[in-house]
């Protein structure tokens, strides 16, 4: 009788185990792991995901343009992308929606070398500007040049295929758009060059640099809410313990333990969204109008079509 009771108890425990198993959440990054992703990495460090009952898989993309499209296709739960890109996705009716913000200020710059003698945007007339992704970058450059009485016809755009620093240092181009102020400035300095950076938000509408998107059909999935709560804990802990979290990050990713990433970790801290949930609707509306005015999207859409603010 005792044997049957024990066997029955074991069977009951085995049957109940799956109910307590961690839920799988797949997060696609926008690029390889780096300090821009610190809040996610710290949430993992401090066990916030595990505490929330989640098994989070963090996946760097083979192609940076694919993460939101894979989320739209149901191949991942979340993806990091850029606020300017969400409008292009919405314009194509892809079923993705912003659910959180990682970096709530632009990091993008138009960068030149100090030795080039270019001191103002007006000095770019007749110059070559390197870029990596067409579309939004074209509109950004056009808006910046317009403030100096110039247009895209006054410069030559060159696709340098993400080799921004190399193209600038080699003299292939005179300026680059797409260099991040928390990375490229340090990278150029390490190569013995001083940079002059023109911040894009000084010449065109501001925006969130990095956001998290989910499939519209899954935005209210409880595991998304659990992920965001853990992400907020990671953000809070990162901002309160920047040195400790850098040490843990460097230990977990020894290939990134260098001056460039150490400096970027510190320099990116002010850019992280203090509240990952907050959606600045007027900001999103303004940037949508900017893209529509530059004919990059067919029409402005209600922000609710592509961005939501979930409850904590």
Phi, psi and omega in degrees: 000317179297319181299318180295322180296316179297316180297321179294320178296316178299317180297319180296319179295320180295322180291328182276344184304314181302332181294337182256001180292146180296140177279135182278131174230122179258124181243120178266127178279168177274342187200182176296159182303131180202175183302341176299337183262014188308316181302323178291316181296322180288322176302323176290317180304312188273003177078019182294323179292315180298318179298328179278000180080028183246145171249097187265125175255121181257120189238114172291144184276149171284328179229114183302341181276349189271330187312307180295330179290325177290324174296317178300327181273002179078018182268355178203160182277319184219155175215145172271132174214196187243143179307315180302332182282335184297330179291320179294323178292317179295325180295334177264008178062030174284135187279062177238150184217139177291130179240345180199163178240135178262308178238118189257022176217148180299143171251344184293145178218163164256120190242139173229165175274139181302323182291348181290339182086359178281113184248345180215166179296332179297333181287356180278354181302127180081004184262166177261132178242122180273145178216167180246323183232121181281172180103259182299321180298322178299314180295321180296314179298317181300317180295321180292315181295324182301327179292343179253012179077020180245170176223176180299334180290347180271354180229169175245122179270133183233124177282114182256007171053054176070003178265057188295309183293318179299315181296322181288315182293327183278350181084008178298325177225164180265340181207161175224145173249138180112353176285134181273137182292340180268357180234299189297326178299316179291319180298318178294319179298321179295336179264012174084018182239141174264138183252149169246122185244132175256113183286130189297327184289350176280350186231349180212169184304144179282167184198171173276129182289310182235130179229165175251133179240150176232166173291137182306323183290340185247004186302329181262014176298132181306330181288335174292317178298319179295319179298314182295323178296319178291322178297320178297320177297320178296319179297313181299317183290320178302311183291332179275337185223061185297320182288316179299316183288327174297316180301317179293320179297314181296324179291320181286334182229072185300336178291344179257004182278082180213174184297322182301310182285328177297316179292319180297323178303315180289316185290337183273344184309314182293344185271345182288140177296125178293325177239109187292341183280328192301129176247119179270089186301314178302323178297316180293322178295317182297320182287327176297319178296320179301314181291323178293319179297329180266012174062026178272342172230154186289328180194156175288142177240157175301140181304326181298344178287335186223003179210135178226156174248108181280152179283146177291000000 
